[in-house]
Amino acid sequence: MKKFIVVTGGVLSGVGKGIFCASLARLLKECGIKVNVLKIDPYLNVDAGTMNPNQHGEVFVTEDGYEADLDLGHYERFLGEDMSRKNNITAGQIYSTVVQRERDGGYLGSTVQIVPHVTDEIKRRIDSLEGQVNVIEIGGTVGDIESEVFLESVRQLALEKPFGDFMFIHVTYVPYLRTSNEFKTKPTQQSVQLLRRAGLNPDMIVIRTETAVNSDTIKKVALFGGVPQDMVINLPDVPNVYSIVELLKDLEVHKRVAKKLNLTLDDSNFSWDYPKTFKQRKIALVAKYLGTDDAYKSIIESIFLSGCVKPKVIDAQSLENMSYEEVCDTLSEFDGLIVPGGFGRRGIEGKIKAIRYAREHKKPILGICLGMQLMVIEFARNVYGYEGANSTEFDPDTRYPVITLMEEQKKILQLGGTMRLGAQPMRIFKGTKLWSIYKVEETTERHRHRYEVNYDEFPELFKMPSEQGYKLVISAKSNFIEAIELEEHPYFIGIQYHPELKTKVGKPHPLFKTFVDALL
């Protein structure tokens, strides 16, 4: 018998529903429950692929090539399991499916309506989840017009299922008013009222705060929220989000969930291994998306889970306006550099200056996707003297197009879901630093790009591991160059793929682990 835990959010977005859902799912998994997770995004985008990271955070790519909300990254890291397109629903997907079915005559002439046709499609997808317990996160905030149809769908589904198969948890924010020296519960009260107007009553209320609340606040939330006091859970800010799994266990949240859903749990083998001490190394993340801390979430968490303090984000655009000497001075305080992926020409020249600094000063550097492409551009310009060498993405008329559009991409006009996406096989060559990191000759890594290294026109820039000369070593290949590195450099590795997407708690991707080790 399948059970469902529906998690909604109140007062404001970004309150931490994703982290809570991932932590709760992991706790239940540790208690012997087969858990599945689902993120519902009320926006009309079909997926997150065309969304600007400055507004919405990073795009997380699954093994099967689906471009998802970053919460799927939380699910993967916490659960230690790969997600897929089945773990995400958007309003755009639902409406596209319903409209296409109507065009195909699938409704036999019926007037197509939000209820029952849209709600039925949502219920069908939720009910198709295969977990013993399915944790469903409804994105946004209760009261948003976009999420109303999803709240209605879970209301209907809860009535259709046997009593005791559904549990509703409301995650909300309780602000602290310093002028009166008290926590204010009124926004939470109003949020619960909005939830009730949608026909849902919370079984548990999780209140997020900056610091721990007192018992009076718990009593007040319980009274006005209509739940027992032991079903009000306070989760204050913590320096390490991975500790929340243990915190939920200490608060016996799993036992309260089990009682509500009539589950049998066994937490005697509970084991949650996450980093608690961290190397104090200074890493510069030379970035271009600075609108939100979530724009490079998986990279930052990969460093953190490798046992190192989180990197400092450096504005690549600010480096563009500096001389090379000034860039060297700015970056000299750091132990290593990471140049992440991205799209568009803004900040590109600043990143290239940073790469030159790392190459010439033998500073450990990891270039990811666009970062690798810029490593090739920098090498062509400053080692081979190919002045103006560039990617055709930034300069279509460059004399030296060392990076160019993949052949199969040239006829594609649509943007969404059309890149080289998801897990792709590659071969790693022995005798390279990359092989010493992976210790396998064949593997798969997740991709998200349209452009590639133009090896056919510029083979002189590269060499195989056994060849001589100061060139970029090809360390991994598929139909494309997948990775490059430099000999006689402590750590100069560029990769076309996104290793940060495969990091799990207790199992960070080895590229980040070895990068952190190289900072010593």
Secondary structure, DSSP 4 states (H G I P E B T S, - for coil): --EEEEEEE-SSS-SSHHHHHHHHHHHHHHTT--EEEEEEE-SSSSSSTTS-HHHH-PPEE-TT--EE-THHHHHHHHH-S---GGGEEEHHHHHHHHHHHHHTTTTTTPPP-IIIIIHHHHHHHHHT---SEEEEEE-S-TT-GGGHHHHHHHHHHHHHSPTTSEEEEEEEE--EETTTTEE--HHHHHHHHHHHHTT---SEEEEEESSPPPHHHHHHHHHHHTS-GGGEEEEE--S-GGGHHHHHHHTTHHHHHHHHHT-----TT-------S-B---EEEEES--S-GGGGHHHHHHHHHTTBPPPEEEEHHHHHTS-HHHHHHHHTT-SEEEE----SSTTHHHHHHHHHHHHHTT--EEEETHHHHHHHHHHHHHTS--TT-EETTT-TT-S-EEEEE-GGGTT----TT-SEEEEEEEEE-TTSHHHHHH--SEEEEEEEESEEE-TTT-GGGEE-TT--SSSEEEEEESSSEEEEE-TTSSSEEEESS-GGGG-BTTB--HHHHHHHHHT-
